[in-house]
Amino acid sequence: MILTVTLNTALDVTYTVDALVPHRSHRVGEVIERPGGKGLNVARVLGALGHDTVVTGFVGGATGAVLRDLLAPLPPRDALVRVAGNTRRTLAITDRSTGDTTQLNEPGPQVGAAEWAAFLRTYGELVADADAVALCGSLPPGIHVGAYAELIRTARAAGVPVLLDTSGEPLRRGIAARPDLVKPNTDELARLTGFREPLRAARDARRRGAHAVIASLGPEGLLAETPEGGWRAAPPTPVRGNPTGAGDSAVAGLLSALAEGLDWPGRLARAVALSTATVLAPAAGEFDAAAYAELLPRVTVEPYAAAS
Ligand SMILES: O=P(O)(O)OC[C@@]1(O)O[C@H](CO)[C@@H](O)[C@@H]1O
């Protein structure tokens, strides 16, 4: 079983408008609502790939009830922990004229000490049965900034591989707890390390404690810096579309391929094909299955000299 953790779950709302113009009123063409937050997107893609997946994190209030209803018919199993506050919404606005997407993320509900303690109990039980754990997304208000570091230590003590996908101070603290894998984008890596050049930044992130670093290069694919070697993986051509959730699909690709025993080039090829096929789908947590099958054999994975 693969466990994904989304401490700040969200009801993801996607609007499509003809053209997004600040200070103007807009008629929304299409409205899509999905159970979201990064770990839920990862789990939905893992479920679509046929992997047994459990989601945990916090859910609450009227928005949380809608999220749970939308999640119920999908493959991931729901082990979300209840909070008194209302689950947040996130809004992705896709502009048809440019193809660009603008993202607005609410902060999320306040989480109290008793709710955090209840979550830690659930997490401890789930980790004991997990083959891998993914810790994903921002922290809701009230959760301490070292929360991911704490969850990484629990997974490591249980001997379960753990992937961290977050940003800012939770990433900095999390990396110091020595996760097996981190998947920052180039901006997050630059904020963490001070280096804009992705290879230099990825090597620095490894020195800070991450066992392996998979840097997302946006439409250009992924850069991997691991103890087994370094690779660049790229789609045959960059695609345009809604990139929301593309990174989550890359995480699902890496974890599913790890669980199936694929080597690094196989993991990276799957991650790039899935994230590219997600850009072609209208909402996060979904991918264009035909595009994925067509892209997978055409992803290029090139090694480069590993750091000494
Ligand atoms: O605020 P966070 O937790 O960093 O990101 C939340 C979020 O924008 O990320 C996903 C796309 O990766 C969306 O489904 C989701 O709502």
The ligand as an SDF file (V2000), in Angstrom:
LIG
                    3D

 16 16  0  0  0  0  0  0  0  0999 V2000
   -1.1460   25.0590   -1.1020 O   0  0  0  0  0  0  0  0  0  0  0  0
   -0.4230   23.8100   -1.5310 P   0  0  0  0  0  0  0  0  0  0  0  0
   -0.7350   22.6750   -0.6150 O   0  0  0  0  0  0  0  0  0  0  0  0
    1.0310   24.0080   -1.7300 O   0  0  0  0  0  0  0  0  0  0  0  0
   -0.9610   23.4460   -2.9780 O   0  0  0  0  0  0  0  0  0  0  0  0
   -2.3030   23.1350   -3.1830 C   0  0  0  0  0  0  0  0  0  0  0  0
   -2.5740   22.9250   -4.6280 C   0  0  0  0  0  0  0  0  0  0  0  0
   -2.4840   24.1240   -5.3520 O   0  0  0  0  0  0  0  0  0  0  0  0
   -1.6480   22.0380   -5.2100 O   0  0  0  0  0  0  0  0  0  0  0  0
   -2.3020   21.1850   -6.1280 C   0  0  0  0  0  0  0  0  0  0  0  0
   -1.5490   21.1720   -7.4090 C   0  0  0  0  0  0  0  0  0  0  0  0
   -0.2650   20.6780   -7.1920 O   0  0  0  0  0  0  0  0  0  0  0  0
   -3.7200   21.6400   -6.1800 C   0  0  0  0  0  0  0  0  0  0  0  0
   -4.5740   20.5610   -6.4040 O   0  0  0  0  0  0  0  0  0  0  0  0
   -3.8620   22.1710   -4.8060 C   0  0  0  0  0  0  0  0  0  0  0  0
   -4.9830   22.7740   -4.4510 O   0  0  0  0  0  0  0  0  0  0  0  0
  1  2  2  0
  2  3  1  0
  2  4  1  0
  2  5  1  0
  5  6  1  0
  6  7  1  0
  7  8  1  0
  7  9  1  0
  7 15  1  0
  9 10  1  0
 10 11  1  0
 10 13  1  0
 11 12  1  0
 13 14  1  0
 13 15  1  0
 15 16  1  0
M  END
$$$$
